Amino acid sequence: MILSLRDLTVEAAGRALVDRLTVEVATGSVVGLVGPNGSGKSTALRCVYRALRPTSGAVLLDGTDLTSLKPRESARSIAALTQESSTELDFTVEELVALGRTPHAPGNRPLTARERELCRRAMDRLDVAHLADRGVLTLSGGERQRVLVARALVQEPRLLVLDEPTNHLDVRHQVGLLSFLRGSGPTVLTALHDLNLAAQVCDRIAVLDAGRLVACGTPADVLAPELVRKVFGVEASVVPHPRTGIPQLLYDLAPAPTDAPSRAGARS
């Protein structure tokens, strides 16, 4: 599935949260939105999974305007993991994962044998099968995050929209999830804070600042010290990963102001 954001604009209280954003995500590719807090990443994603209607512009799925699709129809193609994903009901892990089949299941019919196997495989992939009978409210944040990703996979989407999917995950599960996304099959649009993780998993990176697209390209093309300094306000050195050659950032601590008092003076 090809996802196209065309001149997407979202305004609130007289301010453009997203300003004429144009990004295309090719079939089967992984594109990451990166940028400082408040740059418009989550707002853009909300337009894609229909939690928010853009002020102007369009979201296209294989050339079809998203607004022309019925909600159930788009839910069969798009699965989303949001930053606010939560549940107040103590479903078991197995029950919550099975809810991913809701867009495909009329009424309350029981899962088919194929769907039960689909749920089992998704839980295995996300390392939560051993939690199947646990109540979701008893899980840690990282465990719950993996359960929600499993639910999204059970939906069998052609497009995965993930807002900070590595939140709460330990390093092993961060790497495991992002490695899985590289070969999962669906087209993926994700927002990430960690530029090094974005470089590892994304085919292309779109950099947003104050709602506008300031750069878009491969990690090697985009992740330059000058851009990192301008957009994120930090100094960074870019070095190739010793095994993969993928660019990685080494951040420098901001230098102390030249007019700062000396340590000796501070003690006097």
N, C-alpha and C positions, 0 to 999 in steps of 0.2 A: 504494500500500500504506500502510495506517495502522499505525504502530508505537505501542504503548502499554506504558509501564512502570508497573506497578501495585504500589505499596507495596514496591518492590524493596529488599531488605535483604541485605547481604553481611557476614558476621562472620568474623573471624580472630583467633586468640589472645585471645578474650574482648573484642574491640573491633569496633565497627560501622564498616566501611570505607565502606559505603553504608547509609543509615538511612532506610527507608520512603520511598524516592524514587518520586514519581509524576510522569510527564511523558508527554504525547501529542504525536506528530509526525504532522501531517496529510499526506495523500497529495500527493506532489510538492513538499512544503515542505522547507526547510533549517532545522534546529534545531541550535544550538550549545550545548555544555556548556562553561562557563567556571568558573574558580575557581583558588585557589592550589594549589601543589604539595601532593599528598596529600589533596585535597578529595574524591576518589572518582570523578573523570571517567573515567579509563581502566578502573577496576573496573566501573563501570556498562556501559561499552561491551563489555567482555569477556563480560558476561552476554548481551548482544544477539547477538554472533557465536559464542556457545556455547563459548568457551574457559574459562568459569567458570560454575558452577551457583550460583544465589543461595541464600542460607540460607532466605529466605522471599520471598513476593511472586511476581510473574509478569511475563514478557515476552510480549506478545500481538502477533501479526501478523494484521491484519484480523480481530481477535477470537479467533484460534486460539492457544492456549497453545503456545509454541515447543517445550516439552518433549514435546509429542505428535507432533511431526514427526520423521521419520527424518533423519539428518544430511545425506544427499544431497539430500533434499527441501528442507531449509532452505537448503542451499548453492546451490540454483537460484534462490533469492529474495534471499539476503543475500550481499553481497561486502564484505570488510573489508580495510582497510589499517591495520596495527597499528604501534605504535612500534618493535616488535622485528622487523619484517619484514626478513628477510635470506635469503640463500642461500649455501651453502658450495660448491655445484657450479657450475662455470663454463658454465652455459647461455648460448646467445646470447640477445640481447634478443628476437629473433623467437620463439625457443623458449619463453622465460619468459612472454611475453605470451600465447602459445597455450595455456599451462596454465590460463588462465582458463576454457577450455571444458571442463575435466575433469568438473565436475558434470553436464554435459549429454551427455557422450560415453561410451557403454558400452565397456569394454575399452580397447584401444589403437587404435581405428579412426582412420584419417587424417582430417584436417579436410576438411570439404566446401568447395566454392567459396565459399559464403556465409560460412562461418566464417573463411576466409582473408581475405576482403574485410573482415570485421568487425575482424580483427586489424590490417589495414592502416589502416583508418580510425581505430582507437583510437591507433595509434602516431603517425599524422599529427596528431591532436588534441592529443596530449601532447608534440609536438615531439621525438619519439625515432625517427622513421622512418629517419633517417640513421644511426642506431646499430644497425640491425637485425642486422647480422652481427658486431657486437662482443660479446665475452664480458662477462657481467654483472659479473664480478669486476674488470674493467678500468675500470668506470665511476666517476665521482665520486658523492658522496652524493646530490646533487641530481638527477643523471641517473638514478640507480637509483630514486629516489623516484618520478619521472615514469613510469618503466617499470612500477613496481608499481601505480600508478594505472591505467595502460593495461590491465594484466592484469585488474584489478577490473572495468573497463568491459566487457571482452570476455566476462565472466561474464554479462552482460545481467541485472544484478540489478534487483529492484524496490525494494531498500533498500541504500543505501551507508552503511557505518559506517567513519568515518575518524578515526583518532587522531593528531592533530597532522599533518595532511597537508602543511602547508607547511614542515615540518622540512627543512633543507638546501637549500631552494629560494631562488634569488635573487629580487629584487623583481619582475622581469618575469614569472617563472614563478609566483610567488605570486599575483599579480594575475590572470594568465591562468587558473590552475587554479580560483581561487575564482569568477571570472566564468563559467567553464564550468559549475561546479556549480550556479549559479543557474538555468541553463536546460537541465540535462542530462537531466531527466525523472524519474529515480528519486527516491524519498524519501531524504533525507540526514540522518543524525545524526552530528555531528562534535564532537570536542573541540579547542578552540583556546586557546592562551595569549594571543595578541594580541587585545586587546579591540577595537581599531580594525578589524582584519580581520574579526572576528566581527560587528561592527556593519554592515560593508559587505555581507557575504554571507548573513547569517542572517535568516530571517523572524521567528524568535523566539530568545531567548537564555534558557537556564536556568542560574542561578548556584548553584554548590554551595560549601559551606563545611563542613569536617569531616564530609563524607558526607551532609549534609542540604541540601535545596533551600531557598534563602533568598529567591529571586525568580525569576519566569518571566514573560516578556512580550516585547513588541517591543523592539528596541534603544533606541528613544526612551523607553520606559517604564522600562527596567531600568538603563541606564547613567547613573546619577545620582552626583554627587560624594559624597553621603553613603554610598551603598552601596559605592562603590569604596574609600572610606576605611575602612569597617567590615570589609569582606571581604578587601581586598588590602593594607591598611595603608599606602596612599599617598594624597597629595593630588592631585587632578586637576581641571582645568576642562573642561567639556563645551562644545564649539563645533560649529555645523553645518558640514558640508562645503560649501565655497563653490559647488559645482556641483550636488551631489545633495541637500544638506540633511541627509544622514545624520549622526547625532551622532558626533563624534570626540573623543578624550580628549587633552588636553595635560597631561603630568605635571609636577608641581613637585618639585624636590629637597627632601628633608626639611630643615627648618631646623636650624641648629646648636644644640646644647644651650645654655641660657642660662648655665650655669655653666662652659662651656668656657673655657680660658685664652685670653687675647688673643694675636694674632700677635706683638705686641711682647714679651709675657711669655714666649711660647714660645721667642723667640730669646735671651732673657737667660740 
